[in-house]
């Protein structure tokens, strides 16, 4: 039985060798391909962007992250360890230094959007917006989520993102609080 299965395989190997010889392809193994080098030539434009991003404050990095997510249409991932950095408009270093000097008082970095109550007549619209805001919820889960108000809709958001979500939910008829 084994010899029957090996014969067709050996025939295939022989025929492929004939075709590769006819095509002028080598039959023996060549030297392995070179590994990518660690020395990469980086353009001056990319180097300048890296320097600008490295000099940003945490608030500016948060705003950059939010703007890139919105621009590139990237959904939020819970407990994301690192933000993806890409070319974007950055604040001038002089303006950044002035902003840091003016803000000696520690500011809150993350915010929570909380659904405190809602208008019963606009419940369906709120459920739709909750489904858009929280990926992975089905209709029944979103309905139960809204009915358990007061409840936190999203946590660990930047100020701009929290304000945007608050506006969307309030437009649908919910009473929202940013904590």
JOPE-V411577 format. One line per field, one symbol per residue. ss: DSSP state (@ for helix, = for strand, . for the rest). phi: phi as a letter, one per 30 degrees, with the letter a starting at -180 (. if undefined). burial: + if it has 16 or more other ideal C-beta (glycine too) atoms within 10 Angstrom, else -. A space follows every 50 residues. Layout:
ss=???
phi=???
burial=???
//
This chain:
ss=.@@@@@@@@@@@@@@@@@@@@@.....................@@@@@@@ @@@@...@@@@@@@@@@@@@@@....................@@@@@@@@ @@........========.@@@@@@@@@@@@@@.....@@@@@@@@@... =======.@@@@@@@@@@@@@@.=====.
phi=.dddddeddddddddddddddddiddcddcdddddddddcdcdddddddd ddddcddddddddddddddddchcddcdhddbddcbeadcddeddddddd ddcdddcdcbbcccddaadedcdddddddddddcdjdcdddddddddced addbbhcdddddddddddddddjcccbcc
burial=------------------------------------------------+- -++--+--++++++++-++--------------------++----+---- ----------+-+++--+----+-+++-+++-+---+----++-++---- --++--+++-++--++--+--+++-+---
//
